[in-house]
Amino acid sequence: MQPMFEIGEVREGELGMLGEIERACARMFSEEVLPVERRDGVVPAGVLRRAREAGTLWVARAAGEVVGYLVGELTGEEIYVVQLDVRPDWQRRGIGRALVERAARCAVERGRKAVTLTTFASVPWNAPWYRKTGFVDAEGEALTGRLRRQLEEERAAGLKGRVGMVWRV
């Protein structure tokens, strides 16, 4: 049986679609979790281009359309997930897991030891979902420098209830 989607590298003309997917996913959050004024922010174009050049930007395509993506950043001994989004109408089909697994393969290929990220601790499709996927909460020494800096930036920006997570590969 053919999979419903494929994971691949982003094409030049697809970069603009990623912001649309990100904004659609942001609208899923309650105002208490993600204030309305933060819902239109998207990963900057420069970050997307750097990830594309580094080979750490993947998209999921279904029926010829981009339906999800993962932006990674190579840091130290890890790949940090800058952003992972799957279009709301394509969620719960294994696309997010497949994107994370692609990042994990990249981590192994590049000699990294982990995939890391920050996310909301209690939103069901955030930390609880990542735990099911194989991530664990990063605390103490498991909090890499990248995770510490990111959590500090998020707190300074007013985001609450965030957690750093790590998946050892």
C-alpha positions in Angstrom: 0.0 0.0 0.0 1.3 3.5 -0.9 1.8 5.9 1.9 -0.6 8.9 1.8 2.4 11.3 2.0 6.1 11.6 1.3 8.9 13.3 3.2 11.4 15.2 1.1 13.5 18.3 0.8 11.7 21.6 0.3 11.6 23.1 -3.2 12.2 26.8 -3.8 8.6 27.6 -4.6 7.3 25.9 -1.5 9.0 28.1 1.1 6.1 30.6 1.1 3.6 27.9 2.0 5.3 27.1 5.3 4.1 30.3 6.9 0.5 29.6 5.9 0.7 26.2 7.6 2.4 27.7 10.7 -0.4 30.3 11.1 -3.1 27.7 10.6 -1.6 25.6 13.4 -1.1 28.6 15.7 -4.9 29.3 15.5 -5.5 25.9 17.2 -4.1 27.2 20.5 -6.2 28.9 23.1 -5.6 32.5 23.8 -4.3 31.6 27.3 -1.6 29.4 25.8 -0.7 31.5 22.7 -1.8 35.1 22.8 -3.5 36.3 19.7 -0.7 38.8 18.9 1.8 35.9 18.6 -0.3 33.8 16.2 0.8 35.6 13.0 4.5 35.2 13.6 6.3 32.8 11.4 9.8 31.3 11.1 11.8 34.1 9.4 12.8 33.5 5.8 16.5 33.7 6.7 16.1 30.8 9.1 14.3 28.8 6.5 17.0 29.5 3.9 19.8 28.5 6.3 18.0 25.3 7.2 17.4 24.5 3.5 21.1 25.1 2.8 22.1 22.9 5.8 19.8 20.1 4.7 17.7 20.4 7.8 14.4 21.5 6.3 12.0 18.8 5.2 8.4 18.9 4.0 5.6 16.4 3.9 3.7 16.3 0.6 0.4 14.7 -0.1 -1.5 14.9 -3.4 1.2 17.3 -4.7 0.7 19.8 -1.8 2.9 20.6 1.1 1.0 19.5 4.2 3.7 19.7 6.9 7.3 20.6 7.5 10.1 20.5 10.1 12.8 23.2 10.4 15.9 21.9 12.1 19.1 23.7 13.2 22.4 21.9 13.7 23.9 22.8 17.1 26.7 21.2 19.0 25.7 17.6 19.4 22.1 17.9 18.4 19.6 18.9 15.8 17.3 21.5 17.4 13.7 21.5 16.0 13.0 25.2 15.3 9.4 24.5 14.1 7.3 21.5 13.3 3.8 22.0 11.8 1.3 19.8 10.1 -1.7 21.4 8.4 -4.7 20.9 10.8 -6.7 18.9 8.1 -3.7 16.5 7.7 -3.0 15.8 11.4 -3.3 12.4 13.1 -1.9 10.6 10.0 1.7 10.0 11.1 3.1 13.0 9.3 4.5 14.7 12.4 6.2 11.4 13.5 7.6 10.9 10.0 9.1 14.4 10.0 10.7 13.8 13.5 12.0 10.5 12.4 13.6 12.2 9.4 15.3 14.7 11.7 16.5 11.8 13.9 18.0 10.0 10.8 19.7 13.3 9.9 21.1 13.5 13.4 22.6 10.1 13.1 24.0 10.8 9.6 25.6 14.0 10.9 27.1 12.5 14.0 24.7 14.2 16.4 23.5 12.5 19.6 20.0 13.9 19.9 17.0 15.8 18.5 15.9 18.6 20.9 13.0 21.1 21.0 10.9 23.3 23.2 7.2 23.0 23.4 4.1 23.6 25.5 4.1 21.2 28.5 0.4 20.5 28.8 -1.1 21.0 25.3 -2.1 17.5 24.1 -0.5 17.8 20.7 2.7 19.2 22.1 4.8 17.7 25.0 2.4 14.7 25.5 2.6 13.9 21.8 6.4 14.3 21.7 6.7 11.9 24.7 4.7 9.3 22.8 7.1 9.8 19.9 10.2 9.1 22.1 11.2 12.5 23.6 11.8 13.0 27.3 11.7 16.2 29.3 15.1 17.7 29.5 16.1 18.8 33.0 19.4 19.5 34.8 22.3 18.3 32.7 20.1 17.1 30.0 19.2 20.7 29.2 21.7 21.6 26.5 22.9 25.1 26.0 20.6 25.6 23.0 17.6 24.5 25.0 18.5 26.7 28.0 18.9 29.8 25.7 15.6 29.0 23.9 13.6 28.6 27.1 15.1 31.9 28.4 14.1 33.7 25.2 10.6 32.2 25.3 10.1 33.2 29.0 11.3 36.7 28.2 8.8 36.9 25.3 6.0 36.0 27.7 5.4 32.4 26.8 4.4 30.2 29.8 4.4 26.5 30.4 7.2 25.6 28.1 9.5 22.6 28.4 12.7 21.5 26.8 12.7 17.9 25.4 15.3 15.6 24.0 15.3 12.4 22.0 18.6 10.5 22.1 19.5 8.9 18.8 
